[in-house]
Amino acid sequence: MLRQYFPKGTDLSRWSAEDLEAVALALNNRPRKSLDWKTPAEVFEEQPRSLQ
């Protein structure tokens, strides 16, 4: 999924932390079929606190 934002072979050190955080936020808030159309962030929040 990173390829949608950065071409193959891209040196990620050229990008600012803010740019990388924006991409991470976008990916973590995108619904996934494999997660029954929930976002990774939603699935993470559903985990029992004892596992964290």
C-alpha positions in Angstrom: 0.0 0.0 0.0 2.9 2.3 0.5 3.5 2.2 -3.3 0.4 4.3 -3.7 2.3 7.1 -2.0 6.0 6.3 -2.6 7.4 4.6 -5.8 9.4 1.4 -5.4 13.0 2.2 -4.4 12.1 5.5 -2.8 14.4 6.6 0.0 12.0 7.3 2.8 14.6 9.3 4.7 14.0 12.1 2.1 10.5 12.6 3.5 9.7 14.5 6.6 8.2 12.8 9.7 5.0 14.7 9.1 4.7 13.3 5.6 5.2 9.8 6.8 2.8 10.3 9.7 0.1 11.5 7.2 0.5 8.4 5.1 0.4 6.1 8.2 -2.8 7.9 9.3 -4.4 7.5 5.9 -3.5 3.8 5.8 -4.7 3.1 9.3 -8.0 4.7 8.7 -8.8 2.9 5.4 -11.4 0.2 5.7 -10.1 -3.3 4.8 -12.1 -6.2 3.4 -9.9 -8.6 5.3 -11.0 -6.9 8.5 -14.7 -7.1 7.7 -14.6 -3.5 6.4 -13.2 -2.1 9.6 -10.2 0.1 9.8 -6.9 -1.2 11.3 -7.3 1.5 14.0 -10.8 0.2 14.9 -9.6 -3.3 15.2 -6.7 -2.2 17.4 -9.0 -0.3 19.7 -11.2 -3.3 20.1 -8.4 -5.4 21.6 -8.6 -6.0 25.3 -6.5 -3.6 27.3 -4.8 -6.6 29.0 -3.0 -7.3 25.7 -1.5 -3.9 25.5 
